Amino acid sequence: MGSDYNGVNRLNLTQADDATVREMIKRGATRRQFIHWMVAAGATATAAGTVFGSATKAFAETPKRGGRLVMAIEAHSPGDTLDPAAFKSNIDYFRGRMFYGSLVRLQDDLTYAPELAEEVLTNDDATEWTFKLRRGVEFHNGKTMNADDVLYSMNRHVGPDSASTGATLFSMVDRWEKVNEYEVRAILNSPNADFAIALGTFQFKILPDGWTDFANPVGTGPYKVKEFKPGVRAIGSHFDNYWEEGGYLEELEHFAIPDPVARLNAFLAGEIDAMANVDPKTIGTIESTDGVGLWAMESGAFFGIAARRDLPVSDNTDLIRSMQFLMDRERIVKGVLKGQGTLGNDQPIGPAYPDHCADIPQRMLDPEKAKYHFERSGVGSTPIPIVVAEVTPGAVEQALFLQREAEKIGMNIDVQKVSTDGYWSSVWKVAPFCATQWNMRPTANQMMSVAFASAAKWNESYWKNEQFDQLLGDVLSVTDPVVRKQMYCDMQTMIHNTGGSIFPAHMNYVDGAADHVKGRTHVPLNNFGGCESPRSLWRDDA
């Protein structure tokens, strides 16, 4: 609990007095008794009352050990994996935090804090990063973590032959070096002030040296794998030798309920303890139901429709522009998201990012401009297939709204709704036009690197722009905030003007959680607190 009692440290208590406060609260001292003791010790009644309230809350929120939580997300597939280098979906990210640890972890404000590295150092131009490793950290198989484990884990993301979905974020790494048994260094071929933040993202987990068995993985996380069936579920059991405070549950189960109605019903019935992606239409229902509530965060996450610029049917700038002007963005944010979001502008960096470019004119519903570009496209009455699934609230509605507006100008949009099962492996990046959804990244550079760089594995629109790629790399060495801001604005403008993206809205993360679910995190990068919550979750009725 500590003498600051959740940030309140009005009396600068001595260690002995702090211990007395703890003991009084633990034994159930009344407010009157507590204030009497504090006043006798020289405090004012007001200050004593403040400390009592803060101390009581802090003690009440001390995590309890034991019990089981069941968390349900919205999509799974046979491609679910526990190989960190292959992580590409929300279900993978959450499990990564259950079973593995990282050199650093991201905080609620998107700064980083040391984790398996107890100290992070960089040189003046951010081309060398040194990580002093925490000693005594144990893997689930009993092996003690050392520099060899870190080098193996990091080198899986390095080089042109890397199959890692996060390799783009490591494109500037020349090599990793072992300094000694508990110290490693990354040597970069270009400056990257964001490098440590990148290490806090989802793919960069630490494995034992040489480990390749991801049906039975071993990590340093708070839970060890009890069961893993891709497309079915994962269960973690408490790891007794977890190196830090956390991992309070006896078991943590994580699986998907693709149907949003079934997921909500399971949540309201108490069959699951938390659910991802609350349908905005049901927010009122949850808020009026005893024992449950919302777990919501503002974010730069977004959804939309991706058009492949490498296929004849979808590589048509005027057709894409017409569809952008047919998007009723205000209706989507206000009516579909129930205000839990902001207007999208056909580029990924929304107002939640410090490097958002507010100078780009906001596209709105404009039938006249849409008609102009549609006539220039030459598509005529040819059907335009858009494949969609309930990958996030609004993903299907956006296409249906677009279809209705398109009819008014003679555009023939064929909305093809499919199941979320296997969507990310069989539809996304395959269909000429398809629904897409992206989580926020810690920085604008990371967001654009993983989704819009020409060589990015997740470049869903297959958009390529040499000038953009050059700026994306150059900006990492720029320290002048005015120049840096303009470079990011130029990149966002390029995507806005020439990309294959139709992004109508940025959305908040809105999950549901039972009142007994405690220890929630609020990192604004993904569901369930940025998928950072497994370490800290506990239940107060355990």
Salt bridges, closest charged atoms under 4 A:
ASP18 OD2 - ARG22 NE 3.14
GLU23 OE2 - ARG27 NE 2.50
ASP80 OD2 - ARG95 NH1 3.86
ASP83 OD1 - ARG156 NH1 2.88
GLU115 OE2 - ARG97 NH1 2.96
GLU115 OE1 - ARG105 NE 3.34
GLU119 OE1 - LYS132 NZ 3.97
ASP148 OD1 - LYS178 NZ 3.23
ASP149 OD2 - LYS143 NZ 2.70
ASP174 OD2 - ARG175 NH1 2.57
GLU177 OE2 - ARG175 NE 2.83
GLU181 OE1 - LYS178 NZ 3.41
ASP194 OD2 - ARG484 NH2 3.83
GLU227 OE2 - LYS229 NZ 3.99
GLU227 OE2 - ARG233 NE 2.73
ASP240 OD1 - HIS238 NE2 3.52
GLU244 OE2 - ARG105 NH2 2.46
GLU244 OE2 - ARG535 NE 3.92
GLU245 OE2 - ARG65 NH2 3.68
GLU251 OE1 - ARG68 NE 2.63
GLU251 OE2 - LYS226 NZ 2.27
GLU253 OE1 - ARG68 NH2 2.76
GLU253 OE2 - ARG233 NH1 3.28
ASP273 OD1 - HIS516 NE2 2.78
ASP273 OD1 - ARG539 NH1 3.66
ASP279 OD2 - LYS281 NZ 3.16
ASP310 OD2 - ARG308 NH2 2.75
ASP315 OD1 - ARG309 NE 2.77
ASP318 OD1 - HIS373 ND1 2.79
ASP318 OD1 - ARG376 NE 3.20
ASP346 OD2 - ARG329 NH2 2.87
ASP346 OD2 - ARG363 NH1 2.87
GLU390 OE2 - LYS417 NZ 3.55
GLU397 OE2 - LYS281 NZ 3.60
GLU405 OE2 - LYS408 NZ 3.36
ASP421 OD1 - HIS76 NE2 3.49
GLU532 OE1 - ARG97 NE 3.23
ASP541 OD1 - ARG539 NE 2.67
